[in-house]
Amino acid sequence: MHPAEQESVQRAIHSATGTITKVDEENRKVTIAHEPIASLSWPAMTMGFLIKSEELFAQLKVGDVIRFELVKVEKGYEITAIK
């Protein structure tokens, strides 16, 4: 795959729905039990996500059910929007 194509695939925006099970304020990360994410070929699972901004992070509480968008970043996957 050409480097530009690879970057485009890595920066693809994916959408998911899940329930927040843990909020890690020190690392600005949340753990979410999410439904399957077809665009990533992921089954339902629980995993940690980085949060892009402090404003997004401030909204999140354990037990919240959220619809979110995520992208692949160097350190894993990062939530870029919450709906």
C-alpha positions as CSV (number, residue, x, y, z in Angstrom):
1,M,0.0,0.0,0.0
2,H,1.3,3.5,-0.9
3,P,2.2,5.6,2.2
4,A,-0.5,8.2,1.4
5,E,-3.1,5.4,1.1
6,Q,-1.9,3.9,4.4
7,E,-2.2,7.2,6.2
8,S,-5.7,7.7,4.8
9,V,-6.8,4.3,6.1
10,Q,-5.2,4.9,9.5
11,R,-7.0,8.3,9.8
12,A,-10.4,6.9,8.9
13,I,-13.1,7.9,11.3
14,H,-15.0,5.0,12.9
15,S,-18.3,5.2,14.9
16,A,-19.4,3.1,17.8
17,T,-21.7,2.9,20.8
18,G,-20.7,1.8,24.2
19,T,-20.9,2.2,28.0
20,I,-18.1,3.9,30.0
21,T,-16.8,1.5,32.6
22,K,-13.7,3.5,33.9
23,V,-12.5,7.1,33.7
24,D,-8.7,7.6,34.1
25,E,-8.2,11.3,34.8
26,E,-4.4,11.0,35.1
27,N,-3.9,9.7,31.6
28,R,-7.1,11.3,30.0
29,K,-8.3,7.9,29.0
30,V,-11.6,6.0,29.3
31,T,-12.5,2.3,29.2
32,I,-15.6,1.6,27.2
33,A,-17.6,-1.7,26.8
34,H,-18.5,-1.1,23.1
35,E,-20.7,-2.9,20.6
36,P,-19.0,-4.4,17.5
37,I,-17.3,-1.9,15.2
38,A,-17.8,-3.2,11.7
39,S,-15.5,-0.7,10.0
40,L,-12.6,-2.1,12.0
41,S,-13.9,-5.8,12.0
42,W,-13.9,-5.7,15.8
43,P,-16.3,-7.7,17.9
44,A,-17.9,-6.3,21.0
45,M,-15.3,-5.8,23.7
46,T,-14.1,-3.6,26.5
47,M,-11.0,-1.5,25.9
48,G,-9.3,1.8,26.7
49,F,-9.4,4.9,24.5
50,L,-7.5,8.2,24.6
51,I,-9.6,11.4,24.6
52,K,-8.7,14.1,22.1
53,S,-9.6,17.1,24.2
54,E,-10.1,18.2,27.8
55,E,-13.6,19.4,26.8
56,L,-14.7,16.0,25.6
57,F,-13.1,14.3,28.6
58,A,-14.9,16.6,31.1
59,Q,-18.3,15.2,29.8
60,L,-17.6,11.6,30.6
61,K,-18.8,9.6,33.6
62,V,-18.8,5.9,34.5
63,G,-22.1,4.4,33.4
64,D,-22.7,6.9,30.5
65,V,-23.9,5.3,27.3
66,I,-22.3,7.2,24.4
67,R,-22.1,7.2,20.6
68,F,-18.5,8.2,19.7
69,E,-16.2,8.6,16.8
70,L,-12.6,7.4,16.9
71,V,-9.5,7.4,14.8
72,K,-6.2,5.4,14.9
73,V,-3.3,7.4,16.4
74,E,0.3,6.5,17.2
75,K,-0.6,5.4,20.8
76,G,-3.8,3.5,20.0
77,Y,-7.3,4.8,19.3
78,E,-8.5,8.2,20.2
79,I,-12.1,9.5,20.6
80,T,-12.5,12.6,18.6
81,A,-16.3,13.3,19.0
82,I,-19.1,12.3,21.3
83,K,-22.8,12.4,20.2
